[in-house]
Amino acid sequence: MSLLRHTRDSLPTGQRPVAGLELRGVRYKKSRQMEDKMAELEVRLAFQDELLDALNGTVARQQKEIDLLQQQIRLLYQQLKGMQSGGNDAPSGHEIPPHY
């Protein structure tokens, strides 16, 4: 059986094919193409969801690292400021020993 149910050549003279019958195979093919495209889009969406979750995790981890680094910089700044003002808050490795 061919994909085309009726063609213009197979009909008696003067008759027209019923709308939709001539392209029955083409409609099925287009429907199948749409299903394939939908399946492909669903797969792509699933991969994008996984990627988005992974990226969100990375951003959250990096934000924690940034917060920790900022805290460490503040502490180092306070230590440096204390050393410059002459305070003995932080021990210095460059002090001259008492026997000199």
Secondary structure by P-SEA (a helix, b strand, c coil): ccccccccccccccccccccccaaaaaaaaaaaaaaaaaaaaaaaaaaaaaaaaaaaaaaaaaaaaaaaaaaaaaaaaaaaaaaaccccccccccccccc
